[in-house]
């Protein structure tokens, strides 16, 4: 890449091979280097967090490759540091412009993987794999993972009709549930009407048919007995060879009316046949840390008559007890008088409290059984003849959650993983105020001036917002031991992931290469490292201290701190939830790429799941645009591409090969069409600027608008090699480069069919401080090298050089001064980029001066204090002057500047 030292990727790989004696290796793996054969085309992988999973039910990851190195027809070999060949299924995720593979997805089956490192090597062609058997007919999809047979109907209300092992049915009648009520819980009880909706399939596809991994995508809506459809769903089922479990990625899209549609529960149910004696049937819930709630349906402990150590020991361990004929007579003759508790429920009502209750059966009182703070979201029911376990990832973080086991004392138990707990108040999505008379644009702009909230009637709707959850379901041969149950829980909470080293990805050139690694040893690098770590640690602590958790909130940060109240401004207009403002997502992902920290990956992952789903409308009048920051994630009337941008999703998609994230990026390919109906600048610019009667032409700004469109088109082109998308992207770049003032022409009408912008009529240069801080910088720099278009590159370099230039320089080059601009610190990375490209030490010096001046950013870092006592309800850590958007821009500017300019 032009902004890095002039070393080819081939030279880099060869140099790395010479140093390591094999594939590219990074420090945690050096001890295993001698195990690998010499292969300059290979990449070495390690576990996220450097810890091998104790429990593996199969997993997937993405790997990048240097341009021109791996042919599209290549296969792949995976070898462990202990020289063990691991079966691997592979497929393309993205291509370089020359047709070589850029990103590939890989999956391994459920096999023991207690190895410290792995080498992934391209081969001349893909190998034939043996494993799962998949059969598809007009009515069903049947997947045999080795021991288990899953039957998936293509219509109706069952997503899985049965799970069988041989002739034995282990679970059946898997279905999706939504509980609805017509008014809120605050209304008079006799006004509340409750309705049950079951998921009804409208479309199903075998998205991947592989020997080691297969994926089924199911789409539909929840349907009531009266025939009403409510809450669209998209569910993916993941199956791995030899796995005892399957994974579900579950998405709901709200398509109701906030005033009359209140959700009382969202869940996934299965029926589980029960076979063992009541005293051999067992319940398991994962509590906090390694704690497990462990009881039998009919307990034998604490009785007036002692069954003996052997019997009690077997029951406590979940093992089969001796036959009743071998029980002491004074126990066996009266065993039917011991109550059998068939119903159990674990309820996580907030982030810090869960309770477990049980009852003998419906119509009888509940008993309080246990309580704790943070349940880990896994439950099981069964016995020595077999058990069924089910779990929700990020369970307590996404409260209110609930895990139900019912009728365990009968022939068939019913289990439900509730993503929204019926025991909690009904979900209320109504807007938080009545508009306060803001019925005209002038009034709305006045309100924006005081509360920073961009309100408009009808725009604060939740219609079309989504929420994605991850679940796992196990069918086991027996009652899981405590150690096995805890290992399963770890797999649920921290899915295994293999990843390449940051240095390798940096040299490959993905994501623009806009980060540096710890190989830099300068004082500046050490200073930046310390400050970057401080910011990340601070925000991690803020999530916990301020409880940024909950079904709709988990993953997001707040925007700005209120130093008077010692509280984030959760209730003040546009200062509340951040909604990706100034690229918080990008800051976290580049920080992960720089450090490789598991904690950074998990925080960035949670944010990507949230901002891609909750902050974006996926159906309805505003789809597929995102909502600017607000007290409610969907509350702002600024529905914009800069929030829904694929630029924020690419990292997670390519590192994990997550199909749902792929859906979100594909939604954005034609997103520019939405701006015909929802014009971002409608309140502040005259209609002659953006208005058009041509349905094929729409006004786009060259900053946040085009940067988002370009991110979607680049990603789609990479993923599919679609020639039409490529041409639209190139036409848009070329027509920006040919504008009278390039990017400083600000915006124009774009032809939706060709991607070409009309040439603007004015020669006056203008700029917005927001243009380059929502992913434009990162996408433009990536395109700068990838496409190497002279007109575009010239315009981009001009934009980079002139934004922070002196008024005199701006007037000389552009013909007029740009006036007072903001966010100079964040734009220092643009100055750094042009300095590197022009090999201009004066510009490099200017870039560092801009960064350290902190104008429109942060001058002083790490000023924090602990607060306790009467000032705050609970002890807090606060940092003076902190706002999330400024932090994100500081972090991106620090990483980008040092990556571009190096240590000098």
Secondary structure, DSSP 4 states (H G I P E B T S, - for coil): -TTS-S--HHHHHHHHHHHHTSSB--GGGGGGGGGSPP-TT-EEEEETTS---SS-S-EEEEEE--TTTS-TT-EEEEEETTS-EE--EEEEEEE-TTS-EEEEEEEE-S-----SEEEEEEESSPPP----EEEE-SSEEEEE-SS-EEEEESSSS-SEEEEEETTEEEEEEEEEEEEEESS-TTS-GGG--EEEEEEEEEEEEEEE--SSEEEEEEEEEEE-TT--EEEEEEEEEEEETT-SEEEEEEEEE--S-TTT-EEEEEEEEEEEE--S-GGGEEEEEE-STT-EEEEESS--SS-SS---HHHHHHHHHTPPPPPGGGS-HHHHTTGGGS----EEEEEEEETTEEEEEEESSTTS--EEEEEES---SEEEEEETTEEEEEEETTTGGG-SEEEEEE-TTSSEEEEEEEEE-TTSPPB----SS--TT--SHHHHHHHHHHH-----TT-S--TT-EEEEEEEEEEESSPPPHHHHHHHHHHHHS---EEE-HHHHHHHTGGGG----TT--SHHHHHHHHHHHHHHHHHHHHHHHTT--STTTTT--BSBEETTTTEE-TTSGGGSB-TTTT-HHHHHHHHHHHH--HHHHHHHHHHHHHHHHTTB--SSTTTT-EE-SBSSTT--S-EEHHHH-GGGTHHHHHHH--HHHHHHHHHTTTGGGGGGTS-TTTTTS-HHHH--S-TTEEEEETTHHHHHHHHHHHHHHHHH--HHHHHHHHHHHHHHHTSTTGGGG-EEEEETTT-PBPPPS-------TTTTTTTHHHHHHHHHHHH--HHHHHHHHHHHHHTTS-HHHHHHHHSS---S-S-TTTTHHHHHHHHHHHT-HHHHHHHHHHHHH-TTS-SS---EEEE-STTSSS-EEEETT-BHHHHHHHHHHHHHHHHHHTT-
